[in-house]
Amino acid sequence: MLTPQDTVVDAGATLLWDCTAKGTPTPVLTWAKDGVKFQSGTPEHISILSNRSLVIIGVKPEDAGKYQCHARNGVGAHVVQATLTVRGEKLWCFLVLVPSMFKCYEKSVSTYQKFVKNYVEEPH
């Protein structure tokens, strides 16, 4: 059985995990995340390809977790698991004019820029 490996990816990246199994009768492969089997089209940025590979386009922080590839053929079953770790965007902490307004954002530079723009434009 070709198995997925524990993987660390950046948010927004594309992930492809292969899972193959051989046996008689031919095993049926299914994928699950944290023990919950994927249903068709849910979530829409995660797909199971015709070769049973799992693809995640635009990985999100909430995609992090334990993924399982299940192979079953009526004679037996085998499960392999891999952990997906998603590196989120950087944590930005900054002091805005008044010491009591210390803010942290786990987003991006654009979030920081929007916050500063809104702070400057709003009367305080």
Order of alpha helices (4+ residues) and beta strands (2+ residues): beta-beta-beta-beta-beta-beta-beta-beta-beta-beta-alpha
